[in-house]
């Protein structure tokens, strides 16, 4: 099925469903609430408040099958060259499980196990030392994933180590962080796949000088030689990455060392196991009962069928307040493409703008626009069934707000006063975790990864390159001499701005 035919049929399905109110779609199908939901291990997801019916879902699954989604999933797990623009595999699934019989995937899994053994050794060394604080220096995928997991999974009281993160090249970030730490009781992890990332190298140099020597510097990189040469870090303090793991998929590797330091290596292994459980479900379950496929095809329906240009993710658990930042990178860096694998232009649109925040805070900021604004914004609402905090009334109030917002989004409310009328018809998916544990968080993040990949298969784009990230870096490197007064910029507006900055 060609892209044009697929989009034509998709729009025909949207036209058939038409302007039927979402509340009417739900009322007309009494079994919908149960049938449009899936429970996969600790993750429950309800798609009952999305604006499609059973026939539309059937079409979406047929279209996904016609795009060879199941075969492309197997290619991902087997280590085939799914990142065709860079000639690489994308074997992040091998970091957390052994679901492929291919030699490539099994070799990758063995390397992952060896790296985890070395992670344990590093943790044991640091545990036996006087170090109390860890500073993780990275940016993008080397920062957002570990930062999210540490924030979500750290307990109410500090563990053996306090883990801090430094990503922004702005020197104020380093100044503020280091002001509260003791260099004699601090170790630093420098995380960079290439060890050529400007932000990490500059912040790493600040940490090295602040520590006074390199004896408490560690590095995680695919370029261990460069890391050792640049900072004098010996081999026993260098942990590997590989070119078959993209940065935004790397938290399952030694890049997850900050997570293991914060929650313990055994809990980190549980985090990997939760992701591996979701991997097994996605690889082995037919599309119509496959959680990642439902999520991916819902995204396609909302973007290409209904034309929604943004997507919100709203976590009703304060421990997941960084989830929207993490997913923003995962989804938009992966799917922000306008050409297909063969270099031809995509038909229709790809990724919407992902954004969000944590409830109930955001109910007092941008929810006004979501309920009564002119643009419809689909949302993923994420809640946690069982709380760890000893405040049951607060948890009931949190659940009440979660349920109320999804209901109000869907049903709205009529009023004779137009200022107090709510149109409703706002689609949403509700995702509930049994509890917020390493296993459930691992499963949730793996589900989103596979949803992203299946969307890329549907659109025929590459989810694993990120050339758009590089252009700004290249221009910035050219402008550094101009900022130092040793050169001049070519662009006339930039020249004027340089005069202001240097003035």
Backbone torsions as a table, in degrees:
resi	resn	phi	psi	omega
1	UNK	NA	123.7	-179.4
2	UNK	-73.8	164.6	178.4
3	UNK	-60.2	-43.3	-177.3
4	UNK	-63.7	-43.0	178.6
5	UNK	-64.1	-43.2	-179.4
6	UNK	-60.7	-45.9	179.9
7	UNK	-66.5	-37.8	178.4
8	UNK	-61.7	-45.5	179.7
9	UNK	-67.8	-36.6	178.0
10	UNK	-61.9	-45.5	-179.3
11	UNK	-67.0	-31.4	175.0
12	UNK	-64.4	-40.4	177.4
13	UNK	-64.8	-41.8	177.7
14	UNK	-61.8	-42.0	178.2
15	UNK	-63.3	-35.2	179.0
16	UNK	-67.7	-44.7	176.0
17	UNK	-65.3	-34.8	172.2
18	UNK	61.5	-144.9	-176.1
19	UNK	-97.2	21.2	177.1
20	UNK	-55.2	122.3	-179.1
21	UNK	-58.4	145.6	-179.6
22	UNK	-58.3	-41.8	178.7
23	UNK	-60.4	-35.1	179.2
24	UNK	-71.4	-39.0	176.0
25	UNK	-58.2	-41.1	-179.0
26	UNK	-70.6	-44.1	-178.0
27	UNK	-65.2	-31.4	-176.5
28	UNK	-77.2	-8.5	-175.6
29	UNK	-133.2	87.8	-173.5
30	UNK	-59.5	-25.8	-178.6
31	UNK	-90.2	-0.1	-173.2
32	UNK	-60.7	-43.1	-176.1
33	UNK	-57.4	-38.3	179.7
34	UNK	-83.8	-40.3	-174.0
35	UNK	-75.5	-25.9	-178.9
36	UNK	-95.0	35.1	179.7
37	UNK	-139.0	150.7	179.9
38	UNK	-134.6	140.2	171.6
39	UNK	-114.1	118.8	178.6
40	UNK	-125.5	103.8	-176.9
41	UNK	53.3	-120.7	-176.5
42	UNK	-88.5	7.0	-174.4
43	UNK	-113.0	124.3	174.3
44	UNK	-114.8	135.3	179.7
45	UNK	-134.8	130.3	176.5
46	UNK	-111.4	123.2	177.3
47	UNK	-106.9	15.0	-174.1
48	UNK	-64.9	-21.8	-178.9
49	UNK	-101.8	25.5	169.8
50	UNK	-94.3	152.0	-170.9
51	UNK	-87.8	60.2	170.7
52	UNK	-141.0	164.9	176.3
53	UNK	-114.7	-174.3	-176.3
54	UNK	-63.5	-40.1	-179.4
55	UNK	-65.3	-39.1	178.2
56	UNK	-65.1	-40.8	177.3
57	UNK	-62.6	-41.9	178.0
58	UNK	-58.6	-43.0	179.3
59	UNK	-63.0	-44.1	-178.9
60	UNK	-59.1	-42.2	-179.9
61	UNK	-69.1	-35.5	175.9
62	UNK	-65.4	-40.3	179.4
63	UNK	-65.8	-38.8	177.6
64	UNK	-65.5	-38.6	177.2
65	UNK	-65.3	-40.1	178.8
66	UNK	-64.7	-25.4	176.1
67	UNK	-84.3	6.9	177.1
68	UNK	61.9	41.6	-176.4
69	UNK	-59.8	-43.7	-177.6
70	UNK	-66.9	-39.5	177.8
71	UNK	-66.4	-38.3	179.7
72	UNK	-69.8	-30.5	172.9
73	UNK	-63.6	-44.7	178.2
74	UNK	-61.3	-39.0	178.0
75	UNK	-61.5	-38.5	177.8
76	UNK	-61.3	-50.8	-176.8
77	UNK	-67.6	-30.9	-177.2
78	UNK	-82.5	-4.4	177.8
79	UNK	81.0	25.5	173.6
80	UNK	-72.1	167.7	-176.2
81	UNK	-79.3	80.2	178.4
82	UNK	-82.1	-22.6	174.0
83	UNK	-91.3	78.6	-168.3
84	UNK	-72.5	-29.3	-177.8
85	UNK	-70.2	-24.3	177.6
86	UNK	-111.7	2.0	176.8
87	UNK	64.6	41.2	-174.0
88	UNK	-131.8	158.0	165.2
89	UNK	-79.8	171.6	173.8
90	UNK	-133.6	84.5	-167.0
91	UNK	-103.6	39.1	177.8
92	UNK	-62.8	-25.9	177.8
93	UNK	-65.4	-28.9	179.6
94	UNK	-72.2	-15.0	177.8
95	UNK	-70.7	-23.4	-172.0
96	UNK	-122.8	-5.4	-179.6
97	UNK	-164.9	173.6	-176.6
98	UNK	-127.5	75.8	-174.0
99	UNK	-107.3	10.1	-179.0
100	UNK	-129.7	143.1	176.3
101	UNK	-92.2	0.7	-177.9
102	UNK	-70.4	146.7	179.0
103	UNK	-60.8	-37.8	-178.8
104	UNK	-62.4	-48.5	-178.0
105	UNK	-67.6	-39.4	-179.2
106	UNK	-67.3	-37.3	176.6
107	UNK	-64.5	-40.7	178.5
108	UNK	-63.9	-40.4	179.6
109	UNK	-64.4	-39.0	177.6
110	UNK	-63.0	-41.9	177.5
111	UNK	-62.2	-38.4	179.3
112	UNK	-64.1	-42.2	178.7
113	UNK	-63.7	-39.6	177.4
114	UNK	-63.2	-41.1	179.2
115	UNK	-65.1	-37.8	178.5
116	UNK	-66.5	-34.5	175.2
117	UNK	-63.4	-40.5	178.5
118	UNK	-69.6	-34.1	175.2
119	UNK	-60.1	-42.6	178.1
120	UNK	-60.0	-40.5	-179.3
121	UNK	-64.5	-41.6	178.1
122	UNK	-62.1	-44.6	-179.0
123	UNK	-62.9	-41.3	178.8
124	UNK	-62.8	-40.7	178.5
125	UNK	-63.4	-45.8	-179.0
126	UNK	-68.9	-35.5	179.2
127	UNK	-63.5	-34.4	-179.8
128	UNK	-80.1	-5.7	-177.4
129	UNK	-96.5	-175.4	177.7
130	UNK	-90.5	6.0	-177.8
131	UNK	-68.0	132.1	176.8
132	UNK	-117.1	-21.0	-175.2
133	UNK	-127.2	141.2	178.0
134	UNK	-119.9	130.4	173.0
135	UNK	-109.4	118.0	178.1
136	UNK	-96.9	119.6	-176.4
137	UNK	-109.3	114.9	178.2
138	UNK	-168.6	-177.1	177.2
139	UNK	-152.6	155.6	179.8
140	UNK	66.4	-130.5	-179.1
141	UNK	-63.5	-24.1	178.2
142	UNK	-78.0	-4.8	-176.2
143	UNK	-124.7	-48.3	-169.0
144	UNK	-65.6	-43.6	-179.7
145	UNK	-63.8	-55.0	176.1
146	UNK	-58.7	-38.6	-179.3
147	UNK	-62.5	-45.5	177.8
148	UNK	-59.4	-50.0	-175.7
149	UNK	-64.5	-41.4	178.8
150	UNK	-63.4	-44.6	-178.7
151	UNK	-66.2	-38.0	-176.4
152	UNK	-75.7	-35.5	-168.8
153	UNK	-105.1	-11.3	177.1
154	UNK	-68.1	140.4	-177.9
155	UNK	-74.8	179.4	-179.4
156	UNK	-67.3	-25.2	176.7
157	UNK	-113.6	147.7	-177.1
158	UNK	-61.9	148.1	173.6
159	UNK	-86.6	-156.2	-179.3
160	UNK	-60.6	-36.8	-178.9
161	UNK	-122.8	144.6	167.0
162	UNK	-95.0	125.1	-175.3
163	UNK	-108.1	128.0	-179.0
164	UNK	-120.5	157.5	-177.4
165	UNK	-127.0	138.8	178.3
166	UNK	-131.7	116.6	-177.0
167	UNK	-126.4	-45.8	-171.8
168	UNK	-68.3	138.4	178.5
169	UNK	-70.7	-15.2	177.2
170	UNK	-58.6	120.7	-176.4
171	UNK	-61.3	-21.6	178.3
172	UNK	-64.3	-31.5	179.6
173	UNK	-63.7	-46.1	178.0
174	UNK	-65.2	-42.4	-178.2
175	UNK	-60.1	-45.0	-177.3
176	UNK	-69.5	-38.8	-179.8
177	UNK	-66.6	-49.8	-173.1
178	UNK	-70.5	-22.2	-179.6
179	UNK	-60.2	-25.7	-178.1
180	UNK	-101.4	10.8	-175.7
181	UNK	-120.8	158.3	177.2
182	UNK	-105.7	118.9	-176.6
183	UNK	-60.8	-24.9	-179.2
184	UNK	-77.4	-14.0	-178.0
185	UNK	-121.4	23.9	-176.2
186	UNK	-126.5	140.5	170.5
187	UNK	-121.2	154.4	-177.6
188	UNK	-125.0	139.9	174.4
189	UNK	-111.5	121.4	177.4
190	UNK	-100.9	116.9	-173.0
191	UNK	-118.7	115.8	178.0
192	UNK	-158.0	127.8	-177.3
193	UNK	-61.7	-48.8	-177.2
194	UNK	-93.0	-17.6	-170.4
195	UNK	56.8	34.7	173.1
196	UNK	-125.6	7.2	-178.4
197	UNK	-72.5	121.6	-172.6
198	UNK	-57.1	-46.3	-175.8
199	UNK	-62.0	-43.3	-177.6
200	UNK	-68.7	-39.4	179.6
201	UNK	-65.9	-42.4	-179.9
202	UNK	-66.8	-46.7	179.5
203	UNK	-68.4	-33.9	176.1
204	UNK	-62.2	-39.8	178.3
205	UNK	-65.2	-37.1	176.2
206	UNK	-62.3	-44.9	-179.4
207	UNK	-64.6	-42.8	179.5
208	UNK	-59.7	-46.6	-179.7
209	UNK	-66.7	-38.5	-178.5
210	UNK	-68.2	-38.1	178.6
211	UNK	-69.1	-28.0	178.6
212	UNK	96.8	-22.3	175.0
213	UNK	-160.9	-179.6	-176.0
214	UNK	-99.7	12.1	-173.6
215	UNK	-71.2	-19.0	177.7
216	UNK	-116.8	27.5	173.9
217	UNK	-100.9	133.9	174.6
218	UNK	-126.7	155.8	179.7
219	UNK	-138.0	146.2	173.0
220	UNK	-125.4	119.7	-173.1
221	UNK	-161.2	154.9	168.6
222	UNK	-81.9	-11.4	-179.3
223	UNK	-117.6	69.9	-173.7
224	UNK	-66.1	-30.3	178.5
225	UNK	-63.6	-44.9	-179.4
226	UNK	-66.6	-38.3	178.8
227	UNK	-63.0	-43.2	179.2
228	UNK	-65.3	-42.5	-177.9
229	UNK	-68.6	-39.1	-175.0
230	UNK	-72.1	-33.6	-173.3
231	UNK	-124.3	3.9	178.5
232	UNK	65.7	33.9	-178.8
233	UNK	-90.4	125.0	-177.6
234	UNK	-73.2	162.4	-174.8
235	UNK	-56.1	-35.5	-177.0
236	UNK	-68.6	-13.3	177.1
237	UNK	-111.1	17.9	176.5
238	UNK	-114.0	121.0	179.0
239	UNK	-110.1	148.8	-170.2
240	UNK	-88.7	151.9	158.0
241	UNK	-121.0	175.4	-178.5
242	UNK	-138.9	154.9	-177.6
243	UNK	-71.2	-9.9	176.9
244	UNK	-90.2	12.6	173.8
245	UNK	-125.5	116.6	175.9
246	UNK	-73.0	154.5	-176.2
247	UNK	-56.4	-42.1	-177.0
248	UNK	-75.8	-5.4	175.7
249	UNK	-111.7	12.8	-166.7
250	UNK	-94.4	-5.7	-178.1
251	UNK	-63.1	-17.3	178.3
252	UNK	-79.6	-8.6	-177.0
253	UNK	-99.3	-161.4	176.0
254	UNK	-62.2	-15.9	172.7
255	UNK	-59.5	-22.8	176.4
256	UNK	-79.1	7.5	179.3
257	UNK	-55.3	-40.4	175.9
258	UNK	-58.9	-34.7	177.7
259	UNK	-65.0	-47.7	-178.7
260	UNK	-63.1	-35.7	177.6
261	UNK	-68.1	-34.3	-177.5
262	UNK	-78.0	-39.2	-172.5
263	UNK	-115.1	-5.9	-178.3
264	UNK	98.4	148.9	-176.3
265	UNK	-67.3	-35.1	179.1
266	UNK	-64.0	-41.6	177.8
267	UNK	-67.1	-34.7	175.6
268	UNK	-63.2	-39.7	175.8
269	UNK	-61.8	-37.3	176.1
270	UNK	-64.9	-38.3	176.2
271	UNK	-58.4	-46.2	177.3
272	UNK	-64.2	-39.4	-178.4
273	UNK	-64.7	-38.4	177.1
274	UNK	-62.2	-40.9	176.9
275	UNK	-65.7	-39.8	-180.0
276	UNK	-64.6	-35.9	175.5
277	UNK	-61.3	-43.9	178.2
278	UNK	-66.8	-37.8	175.9
279	UNK	-55.1	-47.6	-178.3
280	UNK	-62.1	-42.5	177.4
281	UNK	-60.1	-48.6	-175.8
282	UNK	-65.8	-40.2	-177.4
283	UNK	-72.0	-34.9	-168.3
284	UNK	-104.3	-9.2	-174.3
285	UNK	-99.5	132.1	176.6
286	UNK	-56.4	149.9	-172.6
287	UNK	-52.3	-42.5	-176.5
288	UNK	-65.0	-13.5	175.8
289	UNK	-122.1	19.5	-174.4
290	UNK	-98.9	117.0	-173.6
291	UNK	-60.2	-45.4	-179.5
292	UNK	-64.9	-35.5	178.6
293	UNK	-67.2	-43.4	175.9
294	UNK	-57.3	-47.0	-177.5
295	UNK	-64.0	-44.2	-178.6
296	UNK	-64.2	-44.9	-176.5
297	UNK	-72.0	-29.6	171.8
298	UNK	-62.4	-41.7	177.7
299	UNK	-63.0	-41.3	178.1
300	UNK	-63.7	-44.6	179.3
301	UNK	-58.8	-45.9	-178.2
302	UNK	-69.3	-36.7	-177.0
303	UNK	-80.2	-54.6	-173.7
304	UNK	-86.7	-33.3	-178.4
305	UNK	-83.7	-51.6	-176.0
306	UNK	-95.4	-12.0	173.5
307	UNK	75.7	23.2	179.7
308	UNK	-76.1	129.4	-170.7
309	UNK	-95.8	-9.0	178.3
310	UNK	-135.1	162.8	-179.9
311	UNK	-142.7	128.8	179.0
312	UNK	-101.9	148.5	170.5
313	UNK	-125.7	121.7	-169.2
314	UNK	-126.2	105.4	-176.1
315	UNK	-93.9	124.3	176.6
316	UNK	-97.7	59.3	172.8
317	UNK	-163.8	120.4	-173.7
318	UNK	-61.1	-25.0	179.3
319	UNK	-69.1	-15.0	178.8
320	UNK	-105.0	24.5	-176.5
321	UNK	-65.6	-20.6	178.9
322	UNK	-93.3	1.1	-176.6
323	UNK	-62.5	-40.0	-178.6
324	UNK	-64.5	-36.4	176.7
325	UNK	-64.6	-44.9	-179.6
326	UNK	-62.5	-47.0	-178.4
327	UNK	-69.2	-30.9	176.4
328	UNK	-56.6	-45.6	178.2
329	UNK	-70.7	-47.7	-178.0
330	UNK	-54.6	-48.1	-173.7
331	UNK	-79.1	-48.5	-171.6
332	UNK	-76.3	-33.2	176.7
333	UNK	-72.9	-32.0	-179.6
334	UNK	-77.4	-42.2	-169.8
335	UNK	-107.3	2.0	179.6
336	UNK	-79.0	67.1	-175.8
337	UNK	-129.6	148.4	179.3
338	UNK	-120.6	2.4	176.8
339	UNK	-127.0	149.8	179.4
340	UNK	-80.1	176.3	-178.6
341	UNK	-56.7	-31.5	-178.9
342	UNK	-87.9	4.5	178.5
343	UNK	91.3	-6.2	178.2
344	UNK	-79.6	158.6	-178.6
345	UNK	-68.9	143.2	175.9
346	UNK	-71.0	151.9	173.9
347	UNK	-93.2	122.7	-177.4
348	UNK	83.3	-163.1	-175.5
349	UNK	-102.2	157.2	173.3
350	UNK	-109.6	-124.1	-165.4
351	UNK	-63.3	137.3	166.9
352	UNK	-79.8	172.4	174.9
353	UNK	-79.2	121.4	178.8
354	UNK	-94.8	137.2	179.6
355	UNK	-160.6	175.5	178.6
356	UNK	162.5	-155.3	-177.0
357	UNK	177.1	-162.7	-174.8
358	UNK	-115.3	135.9	174.2
359	UNK	-85.8	146.0	14.5
360	UNK	-98.9	3.5	-178.5
361	UNK	-55.3	-46.9	-173.2
362	UNK	-71.6	-16.3	174.4
363	UNK	-62.5	-22.1	-178.9
364	UNK	-100.2	12.4	177.0
365	UNK	-128.2	-84.5	-170.7
366	UNK	-94.8	-1.1	-179.9
367	UNK	-65.5	-25.6	175.2
368	UNK	-54.6	-46.7	179.3
369	UNK	-67.2	-34.8	-179.8
370	UNK	-67.6	-35.6	-178.7
371	UNK	-83.0	-39.5	-171.3
372	UNK	-125.9	3.1	177.9
373	UNK	-74.3	170.6	-176.9
374	UNK	-82.3	-16.8	179.1
375	UNK	-100.6	135.2	175.5
376	UNK	-88.5	129.8	-178.2
377	UNK	-120.5	106.9	173.5
378	UNK	-62.3	153.6	-176.1
379	UNK	-141.6	145.4	165.2
380	UNK	-99.4	115.6	173.8
381	UNK	-96.4	128.8	-176.0
382	UNK	-123.0	123.7	179.6
383	UNK	-127.4	169.1	179.4
384	UNK	-125.2	126.3	-173.4
385	UNK	-68.7	-54.3	-176.1
386	UNK	-101.4	132.1	-179.2
387	UNK	-92.3	155.5	171.8
388	UNK	-101.8	-21.5	179.7
389	UNK	-75.6	143.2	-175.0
390	UNK	-85.2	45.5	-177.4
391	UNK	-132.9	77.8	-172.8
392	UNK	-60.8	-34.2	179.7
393	UNK	-64.0	-39.3	177.1
394	UNK	-63.0	-40.7	-177.7
395	UNK	-67.8	-38.7	176.1
396	UNK	-63.8	-40.0	178.2
397	UNK	-64.1	-39.1	178.0
398	UNK	-62.1	-45.6	178.6
399	UNK	-64.1	-39.0	179.0
400	UNK	-60.7	-41.1	178.9
401	UNK	-67.9	-41.2	177.7
402	UNK	-59.2	-50.4	-179.5
403	UNK	-64.6	-40.6	-177.8
404	UNK	-64.2	-42.1	-177.1
405	UNK	-67.0	-42.5	-179.9
406	UNK	-66.5	-38.4	177.4
407	UNK	-66.0	-44.6	-179.5
408	UNK	-66.2	-38.2	175.9
409	UNK	-56.4	-44.9	-174.5
410	UNK	-75.8	-46.7	-168.3
411	UNK	-96.0	-26.7	-176.4
412	UNK	62.9	-161.4	178.7
413	UNK	-162.7	127.7	-179.7
414	UNK	-81.0	154.7	177.6
415	UNK	-159.1	145.5	173.8
416	UNK	-68.1	-22.7	177.3
417	UNK	-92.0	111.9	-177.3
418	UNK	-59.4	-24.5	179.5
419	UNK	-73.6	-18.6	-179.8
420	UNK	-112.4	18.5	177.6
421	UNK	-97.1	142.3	179.8
422	UNK	-125.1	118.4	-173.0
423	UNK	-67.1	-31.3	-174.5
424	UNK	69.5	-158.6	-179.3
425	UNK	72.3	12.4	178.2
426	UNK	-84.8	116.5	-175.8
427	UNK	-77.6	148.5	177.0
428	UNK	-153.2	156.2	170.8
429	UNK	-114.7	134.8	176.9
430	UNK	-108.1	124.4	179.6
431	UNK	-117.6	125.0	-179.6
432	UNK	-118.8	131.2	171.5
433	UNK	-96.3	138.6	177.8
434	UNK	-55.7	-44.2	175.0
435	UNK	-156.2	162.3	177.5
436	UNK	-90.9	97.5	-178.8
437	UNK	-125.8	167.4	174.2
438	UNK	-55.2	-41.0	-178.8
439	UNK	-64.6	-45.8	-176.3
440	UNK	-69.0	-38.7	177.8
441	UNK	-66.0	-42.0	176.9
442	UNK	-59.0	-43.4	179.3
443	UNK	-64.3	-42.3	-179.3
444	UNK	-62.1	-47.3	-178.2
445	UNK	-66.3	-38.2	177.6
446	UNK	-64.5	-37.8	177.0
447	UNK	-59.4	-45.9	178.9
448	UNK	-63.3	-40.8	177.7
449	UNK	-56.9	-46.3	-177.2
450	UNK	-71.8	-33.1	174.1
451	UNK	-60.2	-44.5	178.5
452	UNK	-59.9	-45.3	-178.7
453	UNK	-63.6	-42.8	-179.0
454	UNK	-67.5	-32.4	172.7
455	UNK	-63.4	-41.9	179.8
456	UNK	-64.3	-35.8	176.6
457	UNK	-64.4	-44.0	180.0
458	UNK	-59.8	-42.5	-177.6
459	UNK	-86.3	-9.8	-179.8
460	UNK	70.8	32.4	-179.2
461	UNK	-114.6	170.7	-179.5
462	UNK	-96.2	117.1	-179.0
463	UNK	-83.0	-0.6	-167.4
464	UNK	-116.7	-14.3	173.7
465	UNK	-89.5	170.2	-176.7
466	UNK	-153.1	48.5	-175.8
467	UNK	-63.1	-26.7	179.1
468	UNK	-63.9	-21.5	178.4
469	UNK	-72.0	-27.1	-168.6
470	UNK	-79.1	-30.8	-172.1
471	UNK	-58.8	-49.7	-179.4
472	UNK	-60.8	-36.8	178.0
473	UNK	-64.6	-40.6	-179.7
474	UNK	-63.4	-44.1	179.5
475	UNK	-66.2	-39.8	179.7
476	UNK	-61.2	-41.8	179.2
477	UNK	-62.4	-36.5	177.9
478	UNK	-68.6	-28.3	-175.4
479	UNK	-87.0	-13.7	179.9
480	UNK	-57.2	-45.3	176.8
481	UNK	-61.4	-34.3	179.3
482	UNK	-66.6	-38.4	177.9
483	UNK	-66.6	-29.7	177.0
484	UNK	-81.1	-3.4	-179.6
485	UNK	83.6	12.4	-177.3
486	UNK	-98.9	-2.1	-179.6
487	UNK	-156.6	178.1	179.0
488	UNK	-129.2	148.6	-179.6
489	UNK	-80.2	152.6	177.6
490	UNK	-79.8	-36.9	-175.0
491	UNK	-76.0	130.1	-175.1
492	UNK	-65.5	-36.0	178.9
493	UNK	-69.5	-41.9	177.3
494	UNK	-61.2	-39.3	178.3
495	UNK	-59.2	-41.6	179.9
496	UNK	-67.5	-40.5	178.2
497	UNK	-65.9	-36.7	176.9
498	UNK	-61.4	-41.0	178.4
499	UNK	-60.5	-37.6	179.1
500	UNK	-68.7	-44.6	-178.6
501	UNK	-66.3	-35.3	-178.5
502	UNK	-84.9	-10.8	-171.5
503	UNK	-70.8	NA	NA
